[in-house]
């Protein structure tokens, strides 16, 4: 059996198209990382705009850890408002947050992430949507920060209900789940932010998997070797299992190889700072109700991408067992992969949103700010959990169907 798996493994990797696809995917992901790093910009202590690694270094130096307990929140709000009221540090320029240019550069920008978190908790929607931060802080000075954040969470839940994303019962479930979220905190966390917000790049890995696994069965039909293989002693059992095993092994190696390169470069260049930061601070969105740290959120996104890629591999293997030409399998798989990308989760009703969200390529639309959940009887699970369960089951079932179709097809017809 091991020799069969090894032989099928070499056959997959023997394709020039597969080799170029894997190499191209890895190079593109590496290029994306360095391009994103070059686009990072920051203002240094002299008021000069810097980019790339220099900007990263400025962020590391300026953005120290802040835990937003009530005492700290009150102190930050009071300090900011004091600067806007002191003629020596204030201005009338809204673009400078009503601060002098010197104070804007030396105090406001280094504290901006923490200020955004506080502002996000105190800013009521839609009443204060366009109000400057100064006005929001003036109206909310002394207000309980945790209570204000809870109000923002409920506002977002009500909005999700109105959009048909969740039901009222599911909103209550999220409200209870949100109670586990602890104190807000912030520190430099650029690497984790970049990794989590690049989940859509998993589509490239899925495309490579389509190309690599498409010929597994269809290639035998095209070369007319199916009759020979199925007439062998283990042709209808171990050989097919070897093909399936090597296909999922190829999927695993390609996914973790490419995504491991992707995340590894980010962490090596930008650093691992902020790994234990609450996920709410990654996008400075206090209404996120997932009780996760940065490293846990990153692990969840990567695990979700892997299982969804396995689900897609199951689809490709089934198509390969049914179609007689590998190129037809590739084209059909690519259409299955690409067409749903143009279908919006913001349109359609409750059922449409939830069915569409289970497709592998919809990892591109996933964000921790989404409240979409799935209910099975009395069990409620989050979008990532439901997508992984469904795609994991599909990977097994569809590969089983591929086994049966290839084993039973009539080679002389």
Secondary structure, DSSP 8 states (H G I E B T S, - for coil): -HHHHHHHHHHHHT-HHHHHHHHHHHHHHHHHHHHHHHH-EEE-TTS-EEEHHHHHHHHHHH---EEE-HHHHHHHHHHHHHHHHSTTTB-S-GGGTTB-HHHIIIIITTTHHHHHHHHHHH--TTTTTT--HHHHHHHHTT--HHHHHHHHHHHHHHHHHHTTSS-HHHHHHHHHHHTT---EEE---HHHHHHHTTGGGHHHHHHHHHHHHTHHHHHHHHHT-HHHHHHSTTTTTHHHHHHHHHHHHHHHHHHHHHHHHHHHHHHHHH-STTTTSBGGGTTT-TT-----BHHHHHHHHHHHHHHHHHHHHHHHHHHHHH-S-HHHHHHHHHHHHHHGGGS-TTSS-HHHHHHHTTSGGGGGG--TT---EEEETTEEEEHHHHHHHHHHHHHHHHHHHHHHHHHHS-TT-
